[in-house]
Amino acid sequence: MKQDVSGAKHFHEALAATPKDLRQQMEWSFHIADEIDDALKAKGMTQKELAERLGTSAAAVSRWLGGGHNFTLSTLARISVVLDVPLISVPN
């Protein structure tokens, strides 16, 4: 049990030392990955089918859904169109 507490302490120390902008980027990335996964499930589409429609590999889609991917706006736009789901919102 002591080892778990120590590990948690190191995790929280590392998190506190992580710049806020990087933490925000990671939060957004994981949120987008969840949105893509939810859309795939809702449409009954596989990662492989999404990859084929996007002209990319199933491995790339798998990495995206693992979270932590630094998506480009171009990639997000392509995924949004294929899934017919807005992944980001920009106020007018």
C-alpha positions, 0 to 999 in steps of 0.5 A: 500500500505504501508503494501506491501512495508514493506512486500517487504522490509522484504522479501529482508532483509531475502533474503539478510541474506540467505547464498548464497549456500542455495539460489543457492540450491533453485534456482537449485531446482526450475529450476529442478521442472520446467524441470520435469513439462515441460517434463511431459507436453511434454509427456502428462504424469500426476504426478500420472503416473510419480509416478507409474513409479518411485514407489513413491506416487503422493504426493511426485511428487507433493512436488517435483514440488512445488519447494524447494525439496532437490533432491538426485542424485539417484532420479534425475537419476531415473526421468531422465530415466523415462522422457528420459530428462537430468535434470542435466549436468555434464561436462566430 
